[in-house]
Amino acid sequence: MKINVQVGNSTFTATLEDNAAAEALVGMMEKAPVVLRMNDYAGFEKVGSLGRSLPTSNRQTTTHAGDIVLYQGDQIVIFYGSNSWSYTRLGKIDDLTGWKQALGSGNVTVTFSKGE
């Protein structure tokens, strides 16, 4: 399944994983887009609280730019760098053109919505 990830005026398409966490995220988007205030962390990721927990299937993984993961069951993390930690994979940005520039160096508001 595809979703849209809007950062400021830039919109990216992401392909979701086939797992319970991604399905639960899509369920949240059924009523309205999920809008998160995401804080910059450590110069390689943005983190935002969902306000509720999703199912987890955490695995030790090394992330890369464009990866979208669930951390501690209730936080979405989007990467513009790389990290190794235990996450539940949610999806990946399809085309990274302009991704790092859109995320910038500070906090951002990101809107996740159902794709076509």
Contacts in CASP RR format, 6 or more apart in sequence:
PFRMAT RR
TARGET T0000
AUTHOR 0000-0000-0000
METHOD contacts of the structure
MODEL  1
MKINVQVGNSTFTATLEDNAAAEALVGMMEKAPVVLRMNDYAGFEKVGSL
GRSLPTSNRQTTTHAGDIVLYQGDQIVIFYGSNSWSYTRLGKIDDLTGWK
QALGSGNVTVTFSKGE
1 15 0 8 1.000
1 16 0 8 1.000
1 22 0 8 1.000
1 26 0 8 1.000
1 115 0 8 1.000
2 13 0 8 1.000
2 14 0 8 1.000
2 15 0 8 1.000
2 16 0 8 1.000
2 94 0 8 1.000
2 115 0 8 1.000
2 116 0 8 1.000
3 13 0 8 1.000
3 14 0 8 1.000
3 16 0 8 1.000
3 25 0 8 1.000
3 26 0 8 1.000
3 29 0 8 1.000
3 112 0 8 1.000
3 113 0 8 1.000
3 114 0 8 1.000
3 115 0 8 1.000
4 11 0 8 1.000
4 12 0 8 1.000
4 13 0 8 1.000
4 14 0 8 1.000
4 111 0 8 1.000
4 112 0 8 1.000
4 113 0 8 1.000
4 114 0 8 1.000
4 115 0 8 1.000
5 11 0 8 1.000
5 12 0 8 1.000
5 13 0 8 1.000
5 14 0 8 1.000
5 68 0 8 1.000
5 78 0 8 1.000
5 93 0 8 1.000
5 110 0 8 1.000
5 111 0 8 1.000
5 112 0 8 1.000
6 12 0 8 1.000
6 110 0 8 1.000
6 111 0 8 1.000
6 113 0 8 1.000
7 102 0 8 1.000
7 103 0 8 1.000
7 108 0 8 1.000
7 109 0 8 1.000
7 110 0 8 1.000
8 102 0 8 1.000
8 108 0 8 1.000
8 109 0 8 1.000
10 98 0 8 1.000
10 102 0 8 1.000
12 93 0 8 1.000
12 94 0 8 1.000
12 95 0 8 1.000
12 99 0 8 1.000
12 102 0 8 1.000
13 93 0 8 1.000
13 94 0 8 1.000
13 95 0 8 1.000
13 115 0 8 1.000
14 66 0 8 1.000
14 68 0 8 1.000
14 91 0 8 1.000
14 92 0 8 1.000
14 93 0 8 1.000
14 94 0 8 1.000
15 91 0 8 1.000
15 92 0 8 1.000
15 94 0 8 1.000
16 22 0 8 1.000
16 25 0 8 1.000
16 26 0 8 1.000
16 90 0 8 1.000
16 91 0 8 1.000
17 89 0 8 1.000
17 90 0 8 1.000
17 91 0 8 1.000
19 55 0 8 1.000
19 57 0 8 1.000
19 88 0 8 1.000
19 89 0 8 1.000
19 90 0 8 1.000
20 54 0 8 1.000
20 55 0 8 1.000
20 57 0 8 1.000
21 54 0 8 1.000
21 55 0 8 1.000
21 56 0 8 1.000
21 57 0 8 1.000
21 70 0 8 1.000
21 73 0 8 1.000
21 88 0 8 1.000
21 90 0 8 1.000
22 90 0 8 1.000
22 91 0 8 1.000
24 54 0 8 1.000
24 55 0 8 1.000
25 34 0 8 1.000
25 54 0 8 1.000
25 76 0 8 1.000
25 90 0 8 1.000
25 112 0 8 1.000
26 114 0 8 1.000
28 34 0 8 1.000
28 50 0 8 1.000
28 52 0 8 1.000
29 112 0 8 1.000
29 113 0 8 1.000
29 114 0 8 1.000
30 114 0 8 1.000
33 111 0 8 1.000
33 112 0 8 1.000
33 113 0 8 1.000
34 50 0 8 1.000
34 111 0 8 1.000
34 112 0 8 1.000
34 113 0 8 1.000
35 109 0 8 1.000
35 110 0 8 1.000
35 111 0 8 1.000
35 112 0 8 1.000
36 48 0 8 1.000
36 49 0 8 1.000
36 50 0 8 1.000
36 76 0 8 1.000
36 109 0 8 1.000
36 110 0 8 1.000
36 111 0 8 1.000
36 112 0 8 1.000
37 48 0 8 1.000
37 107 0 8 1.000
37 108 0 8 1.000
37 109 0 8 1.000
38 46 0 8 1.000
38 47 0 8 1.000
38 48 0 8 1.000
38 76 0 8 1.000
38 78 0 8 1.000
38 107 0 8 1.000
38 108 0 8 1.000
38 109 0 8 1.000
38 110 0 8 1.000
39 46 0 8 1.000
39 47 0 8 1.000
39 48 0 8 1.000
39 106 0 8 1.000
39 107 0 8 1.000
40 46 0 8 1.000
40 104 0 8 1.000
40 105 0 8 1.000
40 106 0 8 1.000
40 107 0 8 1.000
40 108 0 8 1.000
41 47 0 8 1.000
41 77 0 8 1.000
42 83 0 8 1.000
43 80 0 8 1.000
43 81 0 8 1.000
43 105 0 8 1.000
44 79 0 8 1.000
44 80 0 8 1.000
44 81 0 8 1.000
44 82 0 8 1.000
44 83 0 8 1.000
45 63 0 8 1.000
45 77 0 8 1.000
45 78 0 8 1.000
45 79 0 8 1.000
45 80 0 8 1.000
45 81 0 8 1.000
45 83 0 8 1.000
46 77 0 8 1.000
46 78 0 8 1.000
46 80 0 8 1.000
46 103 0 8 1.000
46 107 0 8 1.000
46 108 0 8 1.000
46 110 0 8 1.000
47 71 0 8 1.000
47 75 0 8 1.000
47 76 0 8 1.000
47 77 0 8 1.000
48 75 0 8 1.000
48 76 0 8 1.000
48 77 0 8 1.000
49 74 0 8 1.000
49 75 0 8 1.000
50 73 0 8 1.000
50 74 0 8 1.000
50 75 0 8 1.000
50 76 0 8 1.000
51 74 0 8 1.000
52 74 0 8 1.000
53 73 0 8 1.000
53 74 0 8 1.000
54 70 0 8 1.000
54 73 0 8 1.000
54 74 0 8 1.000
54 88 0 8 1.000
55 88 0 8 1.000
56 70 0 8 1.000
56 73 0 8 1.000
56 88 0 8 1.000
57 88 0 8 1.000
58 86 0 8 1.000
58 87 0 8 1.000
58 88 0 8 1.000
59 86 0 8 1.000
59 87 0 8 1.000
59 88 0 8 1.000
59 89 0 8 1.000
60 84 0 8 1.000
60 85 0 8 1.000
60 86 0 8 1.000
61 69 0 8 1.000
61 84 0 8 1.000
61 85 0 8 1.000
61 86 0 8 1.000
61 87 0 8 1.000
61 89 0 8 1.000
62 82 0 8 1.000
62 83 0 8 1.000
62 84 0 8 1.000
63 69 0 8 1.000
63 77 0 8 1.000
63 79 0 8 1.000
63 81 0 8 1.000
63 82 0 8 1.000
63 83 0 8 1.000
63 84 0 8 1.000
63 85 0 8 1.000
63 87 0 8 1.000
64 79 0 8 1.000
64 81 0 8 1.000
64 82 0 8 1.000
65 79 0 8 1.000
65 80 0 8 1.000
65 81 0 8 1.000
65 82 0 8 1.000
65 93 0 8 1.000
65 96 0 8 1.000
65 99 0 8 1.000
65 100 0 8 1.000
66 78 0 8 1.000
66 79 0 8 1.000
66 80 0 8 1.000
66 92 0 8 1.000
66 93 0 8 1.000
66 96 0 8 1.000
66 99 0 8 1.000
67 78 0 8 1.000
67 79 0 8 1.000
67 89 0 8 1.000
67 91 0 8 1.000
67 92 0 8 1.000
67 93 0 8 1.000
68 76 0 8 1.000
68 77 0 8 1.000
68 78 0 8 1.000
68 79 0 8 1.000
68 89 0 8 1.000
68 90 0 8 1.000
68 91 0 8 1.000
68 92 0 8 1.000
68 93 0 8 1.000
69 76 0 8 1.000
69 77 0 8 1.000
69 79 0 8 1.000
69 87 0 8 1.000
69 88 0 8 1.000
69 89 0 8 1.000
69 90 0 8 1.000
69 91 0 8 1.000
70 76 0 8 1.000
70 77 0 8 1.000
70 87 0 8 1.000
70 88 0 8 1.000
70 89 0 8 1.000
70 90 0 8 1.000
71 77 0 8 1.000
71 85 0 8 1.000
71 87 0 8 1.000
73 88 0 8 1.000
76 90 0 8 1.000
76 112 0 8 1.000
77 87 0 8 1.000
78 93 0 8 1.000
78 103 0 8 1.000
78 110 0 8 1.000
80 99 0 8 1.000
80 100 0 8 1.000
80 103 0 8 1.000
80 104 0 8 1.000
93 99 0 8 1.000
102 108 0 8 1.000
END
